Amino acid sequence: MNERIPQAGLAAQGIETRADIHWNLVTARLIETAVARREGKLSADGPLVVETGQHTGRSAQDKFIVRDAETEDSVWWGKSNKGMAPEHFAALKADFLAALRDREHLFVQDLYGGSQPENRVRVRVINELAWHNLFIRTMLVRPEEHELAGFEAEYTIIDLPSFRADPARHGTRSETVIAVNFTERLILIGGTRYAGEMKKSVFGLLNYLLPTTGVMPMHCSANMGADGSTAVFFGLSGTGKTTLSADASRTLIGDDEHGWSDTAVFNFEGGCYAKMIRLSSDAEPEIFATTKRFGTVLENVVMDPITRQLDLDDNSLAENSRGAYPIDFIPNASADNMGGVPKNIVMLTADAYGVLPPIARLTPDQAMYHFLSGYTARVAGTEIGVTEPDATFSTCFGAPFMPRHPSIYGNLLKERIAKGGVDCWLVNTGWTGGKYGVGNRMPIKATRALLNAALDGSLKDAAFRTDPNFGFEVPVAVPGVDAAILDPRETWANPAEYDATAARLVDLFVENFAQFADHVDEGVRQSAPRVTEAA
């Protein structure tokens, strides 16, 4: 008997199909099959190159959670978590199962979500595309071969890009659907070829399950120093989360999704999913090297049809071109995807208002406040004359993936920070000397120097001042860093203009946090920024 085929197959789950089922194929066989089926092409250096068509990113407006007795009082219903009626899901499930019956080929992987054995879930993923099956095999944690025969799925994902949802019958917004049923432990994805939907569905699943056991799920990167000290990096897109955690002097635990248990920070995944557009061999050599490895899957990366050479600067297929590769393609990756409990937490923001200092020390209450705020600011657009920043608040630095109320995650974080005596830092990788269009981007050399001082403990010995607006502590001098950039007000040509911009940003913080005020204690509420008169 093939040890890669589980004893409890699809029939044991009530799934009937006439398809040839390809169980737990290894990477080379999946690539071979994808190429033979014309799902993708090999590039000159080995990666499989695929196109996702209309959907080049997540379809956030098409994601639903079944609203039933299990979820009615446990899910934070709203913009990020939209409800689906059980009867609509029942119709959707029936139509998915009917579609599975008629497939000629299905590809199935049995995988783990989570690297720590006591805090992981067993996930079965059923695909109609071989390259999708390769993607999820790359991204999740792969069981040892001897574990496959006895594998029994706790949760199942069925991903059929060719399926078209019917809004009238299924209660969807469009023909695309991502429907999560926690009661039936089933996730249905249809109408999109974007493979990231599978990865984020498992993340959402763990974000729902783990808090009930006291484990803190996190949308973050993590690395580990030579002394074993772990650092966690929260941050939205464009803040430097991947770049700053990819440090050759530190061991990479993971780049995107982690859990914080009593004993470890552990990666939810076994792979990385990095942006490819304008990737530079100079700025990110380790990630760039994966674009020349057999086993990497490249989504929407432009390739010359004759020479099969890649053009990572061409965004004609998508600005969100991506590469999925096993984490062990990164030379300094952790062998077991785990590190010790954190000694430092870094919250990254790219403040395009130019108001925040390059680094600040946070109390546990302030850390919870900024975690729930999840602030960054992006440039409003590329049109001529548009220079106003656009404030973005994504609670827990990952609102679309958090099924429960943000205070659940925020309180877990605050408790773990206090219990472990963790040092917390807010790092601004955005603008200094003025807002976007006036000032300059924070020098990466200064950011790295400040970050290194925070992680090696030397920054704790610096002299600090209290920021008059945000109340956190800011160092006044750090070896190797120009002291001028440490006080953002002093970097502006017009301090009065700084004060006005800071007041505006404070108002934005306060307005956003109003939705959480009744769910946190007084210490966190008192951590809100306040406009103060300039001296």
C-alpha positions as CSV (number, residue, x, y, z in Angstrom):
1,M,0.0,0.0,0.0
2,N,1.2,3.5,-0.8
3,E,2.0,5.1,2.5
4,R,1.2,8.5,1.2
5,I,-2.5,7.6,0.8
6,P,-4.5,7.9,4.1
7,Q,-6.7,5.1,5.4
8,A,-9.5,7.7,5.9
9,G,-10.0,9.0,2.4
10,L,-12.6,11.3,0.8
11,A,-15.3,8.6,1.1
12,A,-14.9,8.7,4.9
13,Q,-15.8,12.4,4.7
14,G,-18.9,11.7,2.6
15,I,-17.3,13.0,-0.6
16,E,-18.1,10.9,-3.6
17,T,-16.2,11.4,-6.9
18,R,-15.3,9.5,-10.1
19,A,-12.0,11.4,-10.2
20,D,-8.6,9.9,-10.1
21,I,-7.4,11.2,-6.8
22,H,-3.7,12.2,-6.6
23,W,-2.8,11.9,-2.9
24,N,0.0,13.8,-1.3
25,L,2.2,14.1,-4.4
26,V,5.7,15.5,-3.8
27,T,6.9,18.8,-5.3
28,A,8.5,17.4,-8.4
29,R,5.5,15.3,-9.4
30,L,3.1,18.2,-8.9
31,I,5.3,20.5,-11.0
32,E,5.6,17.8,-13.7
33,T,1.8,17.4,-13.7
34,A,1.1,21.1,-13.7
35,V,3.3,21.6,-16.8
36,A,1.8,18.6,-18.6
37,R,-1.7,20.0,-17.9
38,R,-0.5,23.4,-19.2
39,E,-1.3,25.1,-15.9
40,G,2.1,26.8,-15.8
41,K,5.5,26.9,-17.4
42,L,9.0,26.4,-16.1
43,S,11.3,29.4,-16.1
44,A,14.9,29.3,-17.3
45,D,16.1,28.8,-13.7
46,G,13.5,26.3,-12.5
47,P,10.5,27.9,-10.8
48,L,7.0,27.2,-12.0
49,V,5.4,30.3,-13.4
50,V,1.6,30.6,-13.3
51,E,-1.0,33.3,-14.0
52,T,-4.1,33.8,-11.8
53,G,-6.2,35.7,-14.3
54,Q,-8.8,38.2,-13.1
55,H,-8.0,37.7,-9.4
56,T,-4.4,38.8,-8.5
57,G,-5.1,39.2,-4.8
58,R,-7.6,38.3,-2.1
59,S,-11.3,38.8,-2.7
60,A,-12.0,40.3,0.7
61,Q,-15.6,41.3,-0.1
62,D,-16.5,37.8,-1.2
63,K,-15.5,36.1,2.1
64,F,-18.2,34.9,4.5
65,I,-18.5,33.0,7.8
66,V,-21.6,30.9,8.4
67,R,-23.6,32.6,11.1
68,D,-25.0,29.9,13.4
69,A,-25.0,28.8,17.1
70,E,-21.3,28.3,17.1
71,T,-20.4,31.7,15.7
72,E,-23.3,34.0,16.6
73,D,-21.6,35.3,19.8
74,S,-18.0,34.4,19.1
75,V,-17.3,36.2,15.8
76,W,-16.8,40.0,15.5
77,W,-19.4,40.6,12.8
78,G,-18.9,43.6,10.6
79,K,-16.9,44.7,7.6
80,S,-14.2,42.0,7.8
81,N,-16.5,39.2,9.0
82,K,-19.7,39.0,6.9
83,G,-22.3,36.4,7.8
84,M,-23.7,33.7,5.5
85,A,-27.0,31.9,6.4
86,P,-26.7,28.2,7.1
87,E,-29.2,27.4,4.3
88,H,-27.1,29.3,1.8
89,F,-24.0,27.4,2.8
90,A,-26.0,24.1,2.6
91,A,-26.8,24.9,-1.0
92,L,-23.3,26.0,-1.8
93,K,-21.9,22.8,-0.2
94,A,-24.3,20.6,-2.2
95,D,-23.2,22.3,-5.4
96,F,-19.5,22.0,-4.5
97,L,-19.9,18.3,-3.9
98,A,-21.8,17.9,-7.1
99,A,-18.9,19.6,-8.9
100,L,-16.4,17.2,-7.2
101,R,-18.3,14.2,-8.5
102,D,-17.7,15.1,-12.1
103,R,-14.0,15.9,-11.9
104,E,-11.6,13.7,-13.8
105,H,-8.7,14.5,-11.5
106,L,-8.4,15.8,-8.0
107,F,-5.2,16.7,-6.1
108,V,-5.3,16.3,-2.3
109,Q,-2.7,17.2,0.4
110,D,-2.9,16.4,4.1
111,L,-1.0,19.1,6.0
112,Y,-0.6,20.8,9.3
113,G,-1.5,24.4,10.1
114,G,1.1,25.2,12.9
115,S,4.6,23.9,13.6
116,Q,4.1,23.2,17.3
117,P,2.6,19.8,17.6
118,E,0.3,20.6,20.6
119,N,-1.0,23.7,18.8
120,R,-1.6,22.7,15.3
121,V,-4.6,21.6,13.2
122,R,-4.8,18.8,10.6
123,V,-6.0,20.3,7.3
124,R,-7.0,18.4,4.2
125,V,-6.9,20.5,1.0
126,I,-8.7,19.3,-2.2
127,N,-7.8,21.0,-5.4
128,E,-8.7,20.8,-9.1
129,L,-5.4,22.4,-10.1
130,A,-2.1,20.7,-9.6
131,W,-0.3,24.0,-9.1
132,H,-2.8,25.0,-6.3
133,N,-2.0,21.7,-4.6
134,L,1.7,22.5,-5.0
135,F,1.2,26.0,-3.6
136,I,-0.6,24.8,-0.4
137,R,1.9,21.9,0.1
138,T,4.7,24.6,-0.1
139,M,3.0,27.0,2.3
140,L,1.7,24.8,5.1
141,V,3.6,22.4,7.3
142,R,4.3,19.0,5.7
143,P,3.8,15.9,7.8
144,E,6.5,13.2,7.8
145,E,5.7,10.4,5.4
146,H,5.0,7.9,8.2
147,E,2.2,10.3,9.5
148,L,0.2,10.3,6.3
149,A,-1.4,6.8,6.4
150,G,-3.1,7.6,9.7
151,F,-3.9,11.2,8.9
152,E,-7.5,12.2,9.8
153,A,-8.5,15.7,8.8
154,E,-9.9,18.0,11.4
155,Y,-10.7,20.7,8.8
156,T,-11.2,20.5,5.0
157,I,-10.7,23.1,2.3
158,I,-12.2,22.5,-1.2
159,D,-10.8,25.0,-3.8
160,L,-12.4,24.9,-7.2
161,P,-11.5,28.0,-9.3
162,S,-13.9,26.8,-12.1
163,F,-16.9,26.9,-9.7
164,R,-19.2,29.9,-10.1
165,A,-21.3,30.9,-7.2
166,D,-24.9,32.0,-7.7
167,P,-25.7,35.1,-5.5
168,A,-29.4,34.3,-5.5
169,R,-28.9,30.6,-4.5
170,H,-25.8,30.9,-2.4
171,G,-26.2,34.3,-0.7
172,T,-22.9,35.6,-2.2
173,R,-22.0,39.0,-3.6
174,S,-20.6,37.6,-6.9
175,E,-19.6,34.4,-8.6
176,T,-16.5,34.3,-6.3
177,V,-16.9,32.9,-2.8
178,I,-14.8,32.0,0.2
179,A,-17.2,30.5,2.7
180,V,-16.0,29.3,6.2
181,N,-18.1,27.0,8.3
182,F,-16.6,26.4,11.7
183,T,-19.4,24.1,12.8
184,E,-18.9,21.7,9.8
185,R,-15.1,22.4,9.8
186,L,-15.3,23.1,6.1
187,I,-14.0,25.9,3.9
188,L,-15.2,26.3,0.3
189,I,-13.3,28.5,-2.2
190,G,-14.6,29.1,-5.7
191,G,-14.4,31.5,-8.6
192,T,-10.8,32.6,-8.1
193,R,-7.4,31.2,-9.1
194,Y,-5.5,33.3,-6.5
195,A,-3.9,30.7,-4.4
196,G,-3.4,33.0,-1.4
197,E,-7.0,32.5,-0.4
198,M,-6.1,29.0,0.8
199,K,-3.2,30.2,2.9
200,K,-5.2,33.0,4.6
201,S,-8.2,30.6,5.2
202,V,-6.0,28.5,7.4
203,F,-4.7,31.6,9.1
204,G,-8.2,32.7,9.9
205,L,-9.0,29.2,11.2
206,L,-6.1,29.3,13.6
207,N,-7.0,32.9,14.6
208,Y,-10.4,31.6,15.6
209,L,-9.3,28.4,17.4
210,L,-6.1,29.3,19.3
211,P,-7.3,32.1,21.6
212,T,-9.6,29.6,23.4
213,T,-6.5,27.7,24.5
214,G,-4.6,30.9,25.5
215,V,-2.3,30.9,22.5
216,M,-1.8,34.3,20.8
217,P,-2.1,34.1,17.0
218,M,-0.2,36.9,15.2
219,H,0.1,38.4,11.8
220,C,3.8,39.1,12.0
221,S,7.3,38.0,11.1
222,A,9.7,36.6,13.7
223,N,13.4,35.9,14.1
224,M,15.9,34.8,16.7
225,G,19.3,36.2,17.8
226,A,22.4,34.1,18.4
227,D,21.6,34.0,22.1
228,G,18.2,32.5,21.3
229,S,16.2,35.7,22.0
230,T,13.1,36.0,19.8
231,A,11.8,39.2,18.3
232,V,8.3,39.6,16.7
233,F,7.6,42.1,14.0
234,F,4.1,43.4,13.5
235,G,3.4,45.5,10.5
236,L,1.1,46.1,7.5
237,S,2.2,46.0,3.9
238,G,4.9,48.4,3.0
239,T,6.3,48.9,6.6
240,G,9.4,46.7,6.2
241,K,8.2,43.6,8.1
242,T,9.8,41.2,5.7
243,T,12.9,43.3,5.0
244,L,13.7,44.1,8.6
245,S,13.1,40.5,9.9
246,A,15.4,39.1,7.1
247,D,18.6,39.7,8.9
248,A,21.6,37.5,8.1
249,S,22.8,37.8,11.7
250,R,19.6,36.3,13.0
251,T,17.7,33.1,12.4
252,L,14.4,33.5,10.6
253,I,11.4,31.7,12.3
254,G,8.9,32.9,9.7
255,D,7.7,35.9,7.6
256,D,4.0,36.1,8.1
257,E,1.9,34.0,10.5
258,H,2.9,32.8,14.0
259,G,1.5,31.7,17.4
260,W,2.8,32.6,20.8
261,S,2.3,29.8,23.3
262,D,3.6,29.4,26.9
263,T,6.8,27.8,25.5
264,A,7.5,29.1,22.0
265,V,6.8,31.4,19.1
266,F,6.0,29.0,16.3
267,N,5.4,29.5,12.6
268,F,2.0,28.5,11.3
269,E,3.5,27.7,8.0
270,G,6.3,25.8,6.3
271,G,6.8,28.3,3.4
272,C,7.0,31.9,2.6
273,Y,4.8,34.0,0.2
274,A,6.8,37.0,-0.8
275,K,6.1,40.0,-3.1
276,M,8.1,39.7,-6.3
277,I,7.5,43.1,-8.0
278,R,10.8,45.0,-8.3
279,L,12.6,42.5,-6.1
280,S,16.2,43.4,-5.9
281,S,19.2,41.1,-5.5
282,D,21.0,43.8,-3.6
283,A,18.2,44.7,-1.1
284,E,16.8,41.2,-0.5
285,P,19.4,38.7,-1.8
286,E,17.9,35.6,0.1
287,I,14.4,36.1,-1.3
288,F,15.8,37.0,-4.8
289,A,17.7,33.7,-4.8
290,T,14.4,31.8,-4.5
291,T,13.4,33.0,-8.0
292,K,16.1,30.8,-9.3
293,R,15.1,27.6,-7.5
294,F,13.2,24.6,-8.7
295,G,10.2,24.3,-6.3
296,T,9.4,28.0,-6.1
297,V,5.9,28.9,-7.5
298,L,5.8,32.4,-9.1
299,E,2.4,34.0,-9.5
300,N,1.8,36.7,-12.2
301,V,5.5,37.2,-12.8
302,V,6.2,38.2,-16.4
303,M,8.4,35.8,-18.3
304,D,9.8,36.0,-21.8
305,P,8.1,33.2,-23.8
306,I,11.2,32.3,-25.8
307,T,14.1,32.6,-23.3
308,R,12.0,31.9,-20.2
309,Q,13.8,34.7,-18.4
310,L,11.9,36.6,-15.7
311,D,11.2,40.3,-15.6
312,L,10.5,41.1,-11.9
313,D,10.0,44.8,-12.7
314,D,7.1,44.2,-15.1
315,N,3.8,44.7,-13.4
316,S,1.6,44.2,-16.5
317,L,0.1,41.0,-15.0
318,A,-0.2,42.3,-11.5
319,E,1.4,44.7,-9.0
320,N,0.9,42.0,-6.5
321,S,3.1,39.4,-8.1
322,R,4.1,36.7,-5.6
323,G,6.5,33.9,-5.0
324,A,5.8,30.8,-2.8
325,Y,8.8,28.8,-1.7
326,P,9.7,26.4,1.2
327,I,11.1,28.3,4.2
328,D,14.3,26.2,4.0
329,F,15.1,28.0,0.8
330,I,16.2,30.9,3.1
331,P,19.7,30.0,4.3
332,N,19.3,31.1,7.9
333,A,15.8,29.7,8.5
334,S,15.0,27.8,11.8
335,A,15.1,24.1,11.3
336,D,11.9,23.5,13.3
337,N,10.1,26.8,12.5
338,M,10.1,27.7,16.2
339,G,11.9,30.0,18.7
340,G,11.6,30.8,22.3
341,V,9.0,33.2,23.8
342,P,9.7,36.8,22.7
343,K,12.0,39.2,24.4
344,N,11.1,42.0,22.1
345,I,8.0,43.1,20.1
346,V,8.4,45.5,17.3
347,M,5.4,47.3,15.8
348,L,6.2,48.8,12.4
349,T,4.5,51.7,10.8
350,A,5.3,53.7,7.7
351,D,4.1,57.1,8.9
352,A,3.7,59.2,5.8
353,Y,2.7,62.2,7.9
354,G,6.2,62.4,9.2
355,V,5.0,62.8,12.8
356,L,6.1,59.7,14.6
357,P,9.7,59.2,15.8
358,P,12.0,56.6,14.3
359,I,11.7,54.5,17.4
360,A,9.7,54.7,20.7
361,R,9.5,52.4,23.8
362,L,5.9,51.3,24.7
363,T,4.4,50.3,28.0
364,P,2.2,47.1,28.0
365,D,-0.9,49.4,27.9
366,Q,0.6,51.5,25.1
367,A,1.5,48.3,23.2
368,M,-2.1,47.1,23.4
369,Y,-3.3,50.5,22.2
370,H,-1.1,50.5,19.2
371,F,-1.7,46.8,18.5
372,L,-5.5,47.4,18.4
373,S,-4.9,50.6,16.3
374,G,-2.7,48.8,13.7
375,Y,-1.7,52.1,12.1
376,T,0.3,52.9,9.0
377,A,-0.1,55.7,6.4
378,R,0.1,55.2,2.7
379,V,0.5,57.8,-0.1
380,A,-3.0,58.7,-1.3
381,G,-2.2,58.1,-5.0
382,T,0.2,58.7,-7.9
383,E,-1.8,61.4,-9.6
384,I,0.1,64.7,-10.1
385,G,-0.4,67.1,-7.2
386,V,-1.7,64.4,-4.8
387,T,0.6,64.6,-1.8
388,E,-1.7,64.0,1.2
389,P,-1.1,60.8,3.2
390,D,-3.8,58.3,3.6
391,A,-4.1,56.9,7.2
392,T,-4.8,53.2,7.4
393,F,-5.9,51.4,10.6
394,S,-6.0,47.6,10.5
395,T,-6.6,46.3,14.0
396,C,-4.2,43.7,15.2
397,F,-2.2,44.5,12.1
398,G,-4.4,42.1,10.2
399,A,-8.2,42.9,10.6
400,P,-9.3,40.8,7.6
401,F,-8.0,37.6,9.2
402,M,-9.3,38.0,12.8
403,P,-12.7,36.4,13.3
404,R,-13.0,37.3,17.0
405,H,-13.3,40.7,18.6
406,P,-9.9,42.5,18.5
407,S,-10.0,42.9,22.3
408,I,-9.6,39.1,22.5
409,Y,-6.2,39.3,20.8
410,G,-5.3,42.6,22.4
411,N,-5.8,41.3,25.9
412,L,-3.9,38.1,25.1
413,L,-1.0,40.2,23.9
414,K,-1.0,42.5,26.9
415,E,-1.1,39.5,29.3
416,R,1.8,37.8,27.6
417,I,3.8,41.0,27.4
418,A,3.4,41.5,31.2
419,K,4.0,37.9,32.1
420,G,7.2,37.7,30.1
421,G,8.5,41.2,30.8
422,V,8.7,41.8,27.0
423,D,10.2,45.0,25.7
424,C,7.9,46.7,23.1
425,W,8.9,49.2,20.5
426,L,7.1,51.3,17.9
427,V,9.4,51.8,14.8
428,N,8.5,54.3,12.1
429,T,10.0,53.4,8.7
430,G,8.0,56.2,7.0
431,W,8.9,59.9,6.6
432,T,11.1,62.3,8.5
433,G,11.6,66.1,8.0
434,G,8.0,66.6,6.8
435,K,5.1,64.6,5.4
436,Y,5.3,62.6,2.1
437,G,6.1,65.0,-0.7
438,V,8.1,67.3,1.6
439,G,10.3,65.1,3.8
440,N,12.4,62.1,3.1
441,R,12.0,58.4,3.7
442,M,13.5,57.3,7.0
443,P,17.1,56.1,6.3
444,I,17.2,52.3,6.4
445,K,20.6,52.5,7.9
446,A,19.3,54.5,10.9
447,T,16.3,52.1,11.3
448,R,18.5,49.1,11.4
449,A,20.9,50.7,13.9
450,L,18.0,51.6,16.2
451,L,16.5,48.2,15.8
452,N,19.7,46.4,16.5
453,A,20.2,48.5,19.7
454,A,16.6,47.6,20.8
455,L,17.1,43.9,20.1
456,D,20.6,43.6,21.8
457,G,19.3,45.4,24.9
458,S,21.7,48.4,24.6
459,L,18.9,50.9,23.8
460,K,17.4,50.3,27.3
461,D,20.4,52.2,28.7
462,A,19.8,55.3,26.6
463,A,18.3,58.5,28.0
464,F,14.6,58.9,27.0
465,R,12.2,61.8,26.7
466,T,8.4,61.6,26.7
467,D,6.7,62.4,23.5
468,P,4.2,65.3,24.2
469,N,1.5,63.9,21.9
470,F,1.7,60.2,22.1
471,G,3.1,59.8,25.6
472,F,5.6,57.1,24.7
473,E,9.4,57.3,25.5
474,V,11.8,58.3,22.7
475,P,15.6,58.0,23.0
476,V,17.4,61.3,22.8
477,A,20.8,59.8,21.7
478,V,21.8,56.5,20.2
479,P,25.4,55.6,19.1
480,G,25.7,55.5,15.3
481,V,22.5,57.4,14.7
482,D,22.2,61.1,13.9
483,A,20.5,62.6,17.0
484,A,18.6,65.1,14.7
485,I,16.2,62.5,13.4
486,L,15.2,61.2,16.9
487,D,12.9,64.3,17.5
488,P,10.6,64.6,14.5
489,R,9.5,68.1,15.3
490,E,13.0,69.3,15.1
491,T,13.4,67.9,11.6
492,W,10.6,70.0,10.2
493,A,11.5,73.4,8.7
494,N,8.2,74.7,10.2
495,P,7.6,73.4,13.7
496,A,4.1,75.0,13.8
497,E,3.2,72.9,10.7
498,Y,4.5,69.8,12.5
499,D,2.2,70.7,15.4
500,A,-0.8,71.0,13.2
501,T,0.0,67.7,11.4
502,A,0.6,65.9,14.7
503,A,-2.8,67.2,16.0
504,R,-4.5,65.8,12.9
505,L,-2.9,62.4,13.3
506,V,-3.8,62.4,17.0
507,D,-7.4,63.0,16.0
508,L,-7.3,60.1,13.6
509,F,-6.0,57.8,16.2
510,V,-8.7,58.8,18.7
511,E,-11.5,58.6,16.2
512,N,-10.4,55.1,15.1
513,F,-10.0,53.8,18.7
514,A,-13.5,54.8,19.8
515,Q,-14.8,51.4,18.6
516,F,-12.5,49.6,21.1
517,A,-12.8,52.0,24.1
518,D,-15.6,50.0,25.9
519,H,-13.6,46.7,25.5
520,V,-10.4,47.7,27.2
521,D,-9.4,48.7,30.7
522,E,-8.7,52.2,31.8
523,G,-4.9,51.9,31.5
524,V,-5.2,51.2,27.7
525,R,-7.7,54.1,27.3
526,Q,-5.3,56.4,29.1
527,S,-2.6,55.4,26.5
528,A,-4.5,57.4,23.8
529,P,-2.5,60.3,22.3
530,R,-3.5,63.8,23.2
531,V,-2.8,67.1,21.5
532,T,-0.6,69.3,23.7
533,E,0.4,72.9,23.3
534,A,4.0,73.2,21.9
535,A,6.5,74.7,24.3
